[in-house]
Amino acid sequence: MARQDRDYRGGGRRGGGGRGGRRKKVCRFCAAPRENIIDYKNVPLLKRYLDDEWQIRKARQTGTCRKHQAQLASAIKRAREIALLPFVPE
């Protein structure tokens, strides 16, 4: 079978065609600083950064920068202290 006959995408094990592999995740707090304010009272926003075991997701998974990941962690811890978020799953 010739190379033109088969479906050749390239990319190898990185997935996707083209060079470079995956696109880097962008911190949503840096992208829109006015819309996304990290606050311990904003429970729906904080729940997005917790996994099914109620642990804080890593910055690698969410794409947040180091500065905003630290702010998120302290806001989640503060919300847990005043019982807006649980410490453990039910």
CNS distance restraints for C-alpha pairs under 8 A (distance, minus, plus):
assign (resid   1 and name CA) (resid   5 and name CA) 6.52 0.50 0.50
assign (resid   1 and name CA) (resid   6 and name CA) 7.31 0.50 0.50
assign (resid   2 and name CA) (resid   6 and name CA) 7.09 0.50 0.50
assign (resid   3 and name CA) (resid   8 and name CA) 7.55 0.50 0.50
assign (resid   9 and name CA) (resid  16 and name CA) 7.47 0.50 0.50
assign (resid   9 and name CA) (resid  17 and name CA) 5.48 0.50 0.50
assign (resid  10 and name CA) (resid  16 and name CA) 7.52 0.50 0.50
assign (resid  10 and name CA) (resid  17 and name CA) 5.46 0.50 0.50
assign (resid  10 and name CA) (resid  18 and name CA) 6.82 0.50 0.50
assign (resid  11 and name CA) (resid  15 and name CA) 5.73 0.50 0.50
assign (resid  11 and name CA) (resid  16 and name CA) 5.77 0.50 0.50
assign (resid  11 and name CA) (resid  17 and name CA) 4.92 0.50 0.50
assign (resid  11 and name CA) (resid  18 and name CA) 5.76 0.50 0.50
assign (resid  11 and name CA) (resid  19 and name CA) 6.59 0.50 0.50
assign (resid  11 and name CA) (resid  21 and name CA) 7.30 0.50 0.50
assign (resid  14 and name CA) (resid  21 and name CA) 5.43 0.50 0.50
assign (resid  14 and name CA) (resid  22 and name CA) 7.53 0.50 0.50
assign (resid  15 and name CA) (resid  21 and name CA) 6.58 0.50 0.50
assign (resid  15 and name CA) (resid  22 and name CA) 7.93 0.50 0.50
assign (resid  16 and name CA) (resid  21 and name CA) 6.83 0.50 0.50
assign (resid  17 and name CA) (resid  21 and name CA) 7.97 0.50 0.50
assign (resid  25 and name CA) (resid  62 and name CA) 7.92 0.50 0.50
assign (resid  25 and name CA) (resid  63 and name CA) 4.96 0.50 0.50
assign (resid  25 and name CA) (resid  64 and name CA) 7.86 0.50 0.50
assign (resid  26 and name CA) (resid  30 and name CA) 7.87 0.50 0.50
assign (resid  26 and name CA) (resid  31 and name CA) 7.29 0.50 0.50
assign (resid  26 and name CA) (resid  63 and name CA) 5.82 0.50 0.50
assign (resid  26 and name CA) (resid  64 and name CA) 6.87 0.50 0.50
assign (resid  27 and name CA) (resid  31 and name CA) 6.29 0.50 0.50
assign (resid  27 and name CA) (resid  63 and name CA) 5.45 0.50 0.50
assign (resid  27 and name CA) (resid  64 and name CA) 4.26 0.50 0.50
assign (resid  27 and name CA) (resid  65 and name CA) 5.68 0.50 0.50
assign (resid  28 and name CA) (resid  32 and name CA) 6.22 0.50 0.50
assign (resid  28 and name CA) (resid  33 and name CA) 7.95 0.50 0.50
assign (resid  28 and name CA) (resid  36 and name CA) 7.59 0.50 0.50
assign (resid  28 and name CA) (resid  63 and name CA) 7.93 0.50 0.50
assign (resid  28 and name CA) (resid  64 and name CA) 6.82 0.50 0.50
assign (resid  29 and name CA) (resid  33 and name CA) 5.21 0.50 0.50
assign (resid  29 and name CA) (resid  36 and name CA) 5.69 0.50 0.50
assign (resid  29 and name CA) (resid  37 and name CA) 7.41 0.50 0.50
assign (resid  29 and name CA) (resid  64 and name CA) 7.45 0.50 0.50
assign (resid  29 and name CA) (resid  68 and name CA) 7.02 0.50 0.50
assign (resid  32 and name CA) (resid  36 and name CA) 6.42 0.50 0.50
assign (resid  33 and name CA) (resid  37 and name CA) 6.82 0.50 0.50
assign (resid  38 and name CA) (resid  42 and name CA) 7.35 0.50 0.50
assign (resid  38 and name CA) (resid  45 and name CA) 7.97 0.50 0.50
assign (resid  38 and name CA) (resid  71 and name CA) 6.97 0.50 0.50
assign (resid  38 and name CA) (resid  72 and name CA) 6.49 0.50 0.50
assign (resid  38 and name CA) (resid  75 and name CA) 7.14 0.50 0.50
assign (resid  39 and name CA) (resid  75 and name CA) 6.04 0.50 0.50
assign (resid  40 and name CA) (resid  46 and name CA) 7.61 0.50 0.50
assign (resid  40 and name CA) (resid  75 and name CA) 4.52 0.50 0.50
assign (resid  40 and name CA) (resid  76 and name CA) 6.27 0.50 0.50
assign (resid  40 and name CA) (resid  78 and name CA) 6.26 0.50 0.50
assign (resid  40 and name CA) (resid  79 and name CA) 5.19 0.50 0.50
assign (resid  41 and name CA) (resid  79 and name CA) 6.92 0.50 0.50
assign (resid  41 and name CA) (resid  84 and name CA) 7.72 0.50 0.50
assign (resid  42 and name CA) (resid  46 and name CA) 6.50 0.50 0.50
assign (resid  43 and name CA) (resid  47 and name CA) 6.08 0.50 0.50
assign (resid  43 and name CA) (resid  79 and name CA) 7.88 0.50 0.50
assign (resid  43 and name CA) (resid  84 and name CA) 7.12 0.50 0.50
assign (resid  43 and name CA) (resid  85 and name CA) 7.43 0.50 0.50
assign (resid  44 and name CA) (resid  48 and name CA) 6.74 0.50 0.50
assign (resid  45 and name CA) (resid  49 and name CA) 7.39 0.50 0.50
assign (resid  46 and name CA) (resid  50 and name CA) 7.03 0.50 0.50
assign (resid  46 and name CA) (resid  72 and name CA) 7.33 0.50 0.50
assign (resid  46 and name CA) (resid  75 and name CA) 7.82 0.50 0.50
assign (resid  46 and name CA) (resid  76 and name CA) 6.39 0.50 0.50
assign (resid  49 and name CA) (resid  56 and name CA) 6.01 0.50 0.50
assign (resid  49 and name CA) (resid  57 and name CA) 5.58 0.50 0.50
assign (resid  49 and name CA) (resid  62 and name CA) 7.29 0.50 0.50
assign (resid  50 and name CA) (resid  54 and name CA) 5.17 0.50 0.50
assign (resid  50 and name CA) (resid  55 and name CA) 5.33 0.50 0.50
assign (resid  50 and name CA) (resid  56 and name CA) 4.69 0.50 0.50
assign (resid  50 and name CA) (resid  57 and name CA) 5.52 0.50 0.50
assign (resid  51 and name CA) (resid  55 and name CA) 5.59 0.50 0.50
assign (resid  51 and name CA) (resid  56 and name CA) 6.58 0.50 0.50
assign (resid  51 and name CA) (resid  57 and name CA) 6.16 0.50 0.50
assign (resid  52 and name CA) (resid  89 and name CA) 7.74 0.50 0.50
assign (resid  53 and name CA) (resid  88 and name CA) 6.99 0.50 0.50
assign (resid  53 and name CA) (resid  89 and name CA) 5.97 0.50 0.50
assign (resid  54 and name CA) (resid  86 and name CA) 7.60 0.50 0.50
assign (resid  54 and name CA) (resid  87 and name CA) 6.90 0.50 0.50
assign (resid  54 and name CA) (resid  88 and name CA) 6.07 0.50 0.50
assign (resid  54 and name CA) (resid  89 and name CA) 6.17 0.50 0.50
assign (resid  56 and name CA) (resid  73 and name CA) 7.08 0.50 0.50
assign (resid  57 and name CA) (resid  61 and name CA) 6.56 0.50 0.50
assign (resid  57 and name CA) (resid  62 and name CA) 6.89 0.50 0.50
assign (resid  58 and name CA) (resid  62 and name CA) 6.54 0.50 0.50
assign (resid  59 and name CA) (resid  63 and name CA) 5.36 0.50 0.50
assign (resid  59 and name CA) (resid  64 and name CA) 5.26 0.50 0.50
assign (resid  59 and name CA) (resid  65 and name CA) 6.84 0.50 0.50
assign (resid  59 and name CA) (resid  66 and name CA) 7.37 0.50 0.50
assign (resid  59 and name CA) (resid  69 and name CA) 6.32 0.50 0.50
assign (resid  60 and name CA) (resid  64 and name CA) 7.50 0.50 0.50
assign (resid  64 and name CA) (resid  68 and name CA) 6.26 0.50 0.50
assign (resid  64 and name CA) (resid  69 and name CA) 5.83 0.50 0.50
assign (resid  65 and name CA) (resid  69 and name CA) 5.98 0.50 0.50
assign (resid  66 and name CA) (resid  70 and name CA) 6.29 0.50 0.50
assign (resid  67 and name CA) (resid  71 and name CA) 6.55 0.50 0.50
assign (resid  68 and name CA) (resid  72 and name CA) 6.02 0.50 0.50
assign (resid  69 and name CA) (resid  73 and name CA) 6.15 0.50 0.50
assign (resid  70 and name CA) (resid  74 and name CA) 6.30 0.50 0.50
assign (resid  71 and name CA) (resid  75 and name CA) 6.13 0.50 0.50
assign (resid  72 and name CA) (resid  76 and name CA) 6.09 0.50 0.50
assign (resid  73 and name CA) (resid  77 and name CA) 6.16 0.50 0.50
assign (resid  74 and name CA) (resid  78 and name CA) 6.05 0.50 0.50
assign (resid  75 and name CA) (resid  79 and name CA) 6.10 0.50 0.50
assign (resid  76 and name CA) (resid  80 and name CA) 6.18 0.50 0.50
assign (resid  76 and name CA) (resid  85 and name CA) 7.57 0.50 0.50
assign (resid  77 and name CA) (resid  81 and name CA) 6.33 0.50 0.50
assign (resid  78 and name CA) (resid  82 and name CA) 6.63 0.50 0.50
assign (resid  79 and name CA) (resid  83 and name CA) 6.17 0.50 0.50
assign (resid  79 and name CA) (resid  84 and name CA) 5.10 0.50 0.50
assign (resid  79 and name CA) (resid  85 and name CA) 5.70 0.50 0.50
assign (resid  80 and name CA) (resid  84 and name CA) 5.77 0.50 0.50
assign (resid  80 and name CA) (resid  85 and name CA) 4.73 0.50 0.50
assign (resid  80 and name CA) (resid  86 and name CA) 5.85 0.50 0.50
assign (resid  80 and name CA) (resid  87 and name CA) 6.25 0.50 0.50
